[in-house]
Amino acid sequence: MMADRMQAELRQTVVVENRGGAGGTTGTQMAVRAAPDGYTLAVAAPSTHVTGPILFASPGYDGVNDIAPLGAFATITSIAVVHPSVPAQSVAELVALAKARPGTLNFGSAGAGGSVHLAGELFKLRTGIDIVHVPYRGGAPMLADLLAGRVQIAFDNLPQILPHVRSGAVRALAVTSRERSRFAPDLPTMIEAGVADYDITSWFGLTAPQGTSLSIVERLNGILRGMGDDPTVQARLEALGAEPLTMTAEEFGAFLRAERVRYAEIIRISGARAD
């Protein structure tokens, strides 16, 4: 979606190159080390620019100081869900069950260090329960095992999990954002469900290598902000279960710094690891 918009605005071909591995840090490292000429950009997410560089021993870059922030474009909340075999109809009942059976329930994630992993770690911290993290190599295999009941709990991104909530394949307990989601307005937030100081969402933005000129940064930020105001883009984001998120380049830089402080504390206290 961004590539289409940027091609129209810049009148240049924009190629999307997907490079998986290590929570997105492999591809981000390549982009961070590129020439600061505006021709190589990186999609930023919590795992690529905040948690990955903390969790991995040698990420090869600093996700805040080695980049030029360009701006944000979307945010997505997650839903705390359980397999129907779990006898918990609410967050409070799940906490009670986990406390009665410490170390026996597990939660899956698409990989260590992402927002859905740390959503589970924050849940453990705020409730004092002992549930076991099971990392997968991507969201699809995690979802398959969740639907099969091989993992009992997940904190999955709304677009991926909501169809399975609606079909009854999993039971939704709460959303992980501070505010209710308009895509699932009947679901309480974790805070409303009794988990204090809980707020975890996925967000997405763009960065360039450090040293990119201010004129390039301002040009690309203008495109991102224009996307956020475009009804067509808003409709496409809504179809994906995402909300538009617009910031200036300076605001996005400050946001990245604040997110790093917040997630570093969660990682430190929880003992979360990339392996």
Beta strands, then each sheet from edge to edge (+ up, - down):
strand 1: 42-44
strand 2: 67-82
strand 3: 106-109
strand 4: 132-135
strand 5: 153-157
strand 6: 171-175
strand 7: 201-209
strand 8: 243-244
sheet 1: 1+ 7- 2+ 5- 3- 4-
sheet 2: 1+ 7- 2+ 6-
sheet 3: 1+ 7- 2+ 8-
end
